[in-house]
Amino acid sequence: MAPNRQGLNTENRILTESIRLFLEKGYHGTSIDEITRSADLTKGAFYWHFKSKEDLLRKIIKEYETRFLDGLFRAVEEVEGGIFDKFEKYVRYNAAFAYSNRELCVSFDTLAAELIGAHHGIETEFRRVYKKYQKFLSNLIIQGKKEKVFKKEIDENLASLVIIAFHGGILIQWSMNRDKIDGEAYVNTFKEIMLNGLIA
């Protein structure tokens, strides 16, 4: 195997195992020793790819931002219809991505909950990503108001924060109960509740 491919596989193993452990034990509760044992790697291999545990966390945040957020933005921007079509795409993309990347999605929210407000240096990165997500949703709501589909009195900034909070809770509850929940019905319920609160 080519060295660059081997390096990529090693980095992905570290990312996969660290995400799983952070989800299980939290950021502070997980050591580099545990990550390397779980990934069946040496500490030297870890430090070849990451300077520290915080550097690793920054990479996880970037993975979430690039794969989920940026992918979501592209998918919605490609929709040629009005706000209903764009909102439908937003909900469906969220559901499909979360289904295929459960641990990445849930760990991002749980790590943010653990570290925001804890005076940790990484807090600004979480805030930056959430702000980027909020701006995207605010613009969708503004579009809906311009189309006279959404209530004009809705504050798009507050509404976008509520949707982000709702979405995070939805993910956690689905993760906890996915063997008992009809996924399609769950997604449709999320969409219906969101739209009922927005529609004029």
Residue, then its C-alpha position, 0 to 999 in steps of 0.5 A: m500500500a502506498p505510504n500516503r494511503q497508509g497514513l490516511n487509513t491510520e488517521n481515519r482509524i484514530l478519528t473513528e476510535s476517538i469519536r466513539l470514545f469521546l461519545e462514550k466517555g466524553y473528551h475529558g474522560t478519554s485519554i490518548d492511551e485509550i485512543t491508541r489502544s482502541a485503534d491498535l496503534t502506538k503513541g508515536a503513530f498518534y503524534w505523527h498525525f496529531k500534535s495533541k488531543e486538542d489537535l485531534l478534536r479540532k480535526i473532528i470539528k473540521e470533519y463535521e463542518t466539511r462533511f455535514l455543514d458544507g455538504l448540507f449547504r451545497a445540497v440546499e443551494e442546488v435546489e431550484g424550487g422555493i422555500f418548501d423544496k429547500f426545507e424538504k432538502y434540508v430535513r432529508y439531507n440531515a436525516a440521511f447524513a445522520y443515519s450514515n454518520r451517527e457517531l460524528c453527528v451526536s459526538f459533535d453536539t455532546l462534545a460542544a455541550e461538554l466544552i462550551g462554557a468550560h473555558h477550554g480553548i476549543e470553545t471558539e471553534f464550536r461557536r464558529v461552526y454553530k454560528k455558520y449553521q445559524k447564518f445558513l438557517s437564518n437566510l433560509i428563514i429570510q427567504g421564506k419570509k420574502e416568499k410570504v410563506f413564513k410568518k413575517e414577525i418571526d425573528e430569523n436569528l432566534a428561530s435558527l437557534v431553536i431549530i439547531a437546538f431542536h435538531g441536536g435533541i432530535l439526534i440524541q433521542w434518535s441515537m438512544n431509541r433508534d431500535k424503537i423509532d420509525g425513522e421516516a415517521y420521526v423525520n416527518t414529525f420533525k419537519e411538520i413541527m418545524l414548518n407549523g411553527l414557521i408557516a404564515 
